[in-house]
């Protein structure tokens, strides 16, 4: 019934095949109905981050050129812009610059949802991630395909499936007696977790419709989790410089800019660095664009963060490069902790795990680490040095 109401509403605005609908609305059954109604009409949906300030909403609308913008205010109808087959337009997190607009077809998204984790009718998945995030769409479409129940209330004791980012796990431990699957992804994760949890660690990206690899109870070797082979319909290879390249049925159509689509290469460069274990598959090393050189030595911040997260009082960690006239750059640590820590304590701990040049020369304790959506905003942390 809700979808029929949404269809009638979109008909009144003249929405048809190829049109784009920008949505700045909170997660609700009504929003979900708008998604499915738009797709039935052959239109595309462009969900916007509900935390965007007015100026960024205006910029997003200019870049998207939608036929219709729906928010909690009056609807806005625009002149028809260049059309594109029914898709989903998602803004990337923009942790290293201006957010890009990734265009995913329904085939991409459904292919990803169909081959992810075990789910069946009768299961109940908490919609814990927003629908402007590819992880939230993954929950929605997995439930749609299998007949599982989509749950809005986190206090429901019968929840069987959760999708979390590491921050959720750092802050609390789930206490659902029927929990079958705790899907963890969206950001680097290195901290130990309670072994009683049915944790499935994932690697993925917006441009691949969500998950590329996932493994239940992945083994931890040398500070990195072994994620196994890619999921069905995806392929992975490691470039000579260590960058992870991906392709497959879930690969997006391209980026949207200036009312046109930039097509993807056959093998999409993720910007992530990885290694391929001969028997255990994919291991994530870090981000290519976060790596820096100190005194001629390559430093991958995630390696240092992995060890920092082993300290009992460290809840979250970020390491970035501080410009240095002698070494070019030196590592600096930003931590959220449950109790005070000093640089000398951090140094003493890391000296047993890392060479001296990888040990942070400064420590900043923060109540909260800044974020872009779910990822730590390293660009904002770098303003400490300005």
Beta strands, then each sheet from edge to edge (+ up, - down):
strand 1: 20-24
strand 2: 44-47
strand 3: 68-71
strand 4: 76-77
strand 5: 87-91
strand 6: 101-105
strand 7: 124-126
strand 8: 149-151
strand 9: 161-164
strand 10: 181-184
strand 11: 199-205
strand 12: 210-216
strand 13: 220-221
strand 14: 224-225
strand 15: 234-238
strand 16: 243-248
strand 17: 254-257
strand 18: 260-263
strand 19: 268-277
strand 20: 281-287
strand 21: 292-294
strand 22: 297-299
strand 23: 314-324
strand 24: 328-337
strand 25: 362-365
strand 26: 371-372
strand 27: 375-376
sheet 1: 2+ 1+ 3+ 4-
sheet 2: 5+ 6- 17+ 18-
sheet 3: 7+ 8+
sheet 4: 9+ 10+ 11+ 12-
sheet 5: 13+ 14-
sheet 6: 15+ 16- 19+ 20-
sheet 7: 21+ 22-
sheet 8: 23+ 24- 25-
sheet 9: 26+ 27-
end
